[in-house]
Amino acid sequence: MDLFFSTSPSALMLVRIGFAAFFSILFLQSGLDKLFSFRENLSSISTHFSHTFLSALAPLLLLLLTISEMLAGFLSAYGIVEILIHNNAKIAMYGAIFSMASLLFIFFGQRIAKDYGGATGLSSYFIVSALAVIVLS
């Protein structure tokens, strides 16, 4: 990977910070929205899964998704600090891994609910998360 960024040692650092910032913004906002509007989100998710085998599990799934998103966001945010201070991207990589897991959870739910358009829209986010794991490792 270092050969790819051999023109400037700081280029890799900037890309890593960019990935970590992207996931920090994405998942802290999403996770905090779920925390502060839990009832509204639960109602929406319950309706979304009302005709699936996941309908009874909606509260638990929302809680697990919220935890996963918050971990992704906090690890990514703290990862920026680690990259800047210690030039160590390990924490940010864990943030990217939790980001990928969160996206897979959402993708699974979209597919089960037969919201194929919503599932398709997640593909670009998943590609970014996979690339982030590679760059941050």
C-alpha positions as CSV (number, residue, x, y, z in Angstrom):
1,M,0.0,0.0,0.0
2,D,2.9,2.4,0.7
3,L,4.1,2.1,-2.9
4,F,0.7,3.5,-4.0
5,F,1.1,6.6,-1.9
6,S,4.9,6.9,-2.4
7,T,4.6,10.4,-3.8
8,S,3.9,11.9,-0.3
9,P,3.9,10.2,3.1
10,S,1.2,12.7,4.2
11,A,-1.2,11.6,1.3
12,L,-1.9,8.3,3.0
13,M,-2.5,10.1,6.3
14,L,-5.0,12.5,4.7
15,V,-6.9,9.7,3.0
16,R,-7.1,7.8,6.3
17,I,-8.3,10.9,8.1
18,G,-10.9,11.4,5.3
19,F,-12.3,7.9,5.7
20,A,-12.4,8.2,9.4
21,A,-14.1,11.6,9.2
22,F,-16.6,10.3,6.7
23,F,-17.7,7.4,9.0
24,S,-17.5,9.5,12.1
25,I,-20.0,12.1,10.6
26,L,-22.2,9.4,9.0
27,F,-22.6,7.1,12.0
28,L,-22.5,9.6,14.9
29,Q,-25.3,11.5,13.2
30,S,-27.3,8.4,12.5
31,G,-26.7,6.8,15.9
32,L,-27.5,10.0,17.8
33,D,-30.7,10.4,15.7
34,K,-31.7,6.9,16.7
35,L,-31.0,7.7,20.4
36,F,-32.8,11.0,20.5
37,S,-35.8,9.8,18.3
38,F,-35.9,6.2,19.4
39,R,-39.7,6.0,19.5
40,E,-40.1,7.5,16.1
41,N,-37.4,5.3,14.6
42,L,-38.9,2.2,16.3
43,S,-42.3,3.0,14.9
44,S,-40.8,3.4,11.4
45,I,-38.8,0.2,11.6
46,S,-41.7,-1.7,13.0
47,T,-43.8,-0.6,10.1
48,H,-41.0,-1.4,7.7
49,F,-40.7,-4.9,9.0
50,S,-44.4,-5.5,9.7
51,H,-44.8,-8.2,7.0
52,T,-41.5,-10.0,7.7
53,F,-40.2,-12.5,10.3
54,L,-38.3,-9.6,11.8
55,S,-41.3,-7.7,13.0
56,A,-41.2,-9.0,16.6
57,L,-37.5,-8.3,16.8
58,A,-37.7,-4.7,15.7
59,P,-36.9,-3.1,19.1
60,L,-33.8,-5.4,19.6
61,L,-32.6,-4.9,16.1
62,L,-32.9,-1.1,16.4
63,L,-30.9,-1.2,19.7
64,L,-28.2,-3.4,18.1
65,L,-28.0,-1.1,15.0
66,T,-27.8,2.0,17.2
67,I,-25.0,0.5,19.3
68,S,-23.1,-0.6,16.1
69,E,-23.5,2.8,14.5
70,M,-22.3,4.6,17.7
71,L,-19.3,2.3,17.9
72,A,-18.5,3.0,14.3
73,G,-18.8,6.7,14.8
74,F,-16.9,6.9,18.0
75,L,-14.1,4.6,16.9
76,S,-13.8,6.6,13.7
77,A,-13.7,9.9,15.5
78,Y,-11.1,8.7,18.0
79,G,-9.2,7.1,15.1
80,I,-8.7,10.6,13.7
81,V,-6.9,11.6,16.9
82,E,-4.8,8.5,16.8
83,I,-3.8,9.1,13.2
84,L,-2.9,12.7,13.9
85,I,-1.0,12.1,17.1
86,H,0.6,8.7,16.7
87,N,0.2,8.0,12.9
88,N,-1.7,4.9,13.9
89,A,-4.8,4.0,12.0
90,K,-5.7,0.8,13.9
91,I,-8.6,2.4,15.8
92,A,-9.9,4.0,12.7
93,M,-9.8,0.6,11.0
94,Y,-12.0,-0.8,13.7
95,G,-14.4,2.1,13.1
96,A,-14.4,1.1,9.4
97,I,-15.1,-2.5,10.3
98,F,-18.1,-1.5,12.5
99,S,-19.2,0.8,9.7
100,M,-19.2,-2.1,7.3
101,A,-21.1,-4.3,9.8
102,S,-23.7,-1.5,10.3
103,L,-24.2,-1.2,6.6
104,L,-24.6,-5.0,6.3
105,F,-27.2,-5.0,9.0
106,I,-29.1,-2.2,7.2
107,F,-28.7,-3.9,3.9
108,F,-30.0,-7.2,5.3
109,G,-33.0,-5.4,6.7
110,Q,-33.7,-3.6,3.4
111,R,-33.6,-6.9,1.5
112,I,-35.8,-8.8,4.0
113,A,-38.3,-5.9,3.8
114,K,-38.1,-6.1,0.0
115,D,-37.0,-2.4,-0.1
116,Y,-34.7,-3.1,-3.1
117,G,-34.2,0.5,-3.9
118,G,-33.0,1.3,-0.4
119,A,-30.7,-1.7,-0.5
120,T,-29.2,-0.6,-3.8
121,G,-28.5,2.8,-2.4
122,L,-26.4,1.3,0.3
123,S,-24.0,-0.3,-2.2
124,S,-21.9,2.8,-2.6
125,Y,-21.5,3.2,1.1
126,F,-20.5,-0.5,1.4
127,I,-17.8,-0.1,-1.3
128,V,-16.4,2.9,0.6
129,S,-16.3,1.0,3.8
130,A,-14.5,-1.9,2.2
131,L,-12.0,0.4,0.7
132,A,-11.6,2.1,4.0
133,V,-10.8,-1.2,5.8
134,I,-8.1,-1.8,3.2
135,V,-6.5,1.6,3.4
136,L,-6.7,1.8,7.2
137,S,-5.2,-1.7,7.7
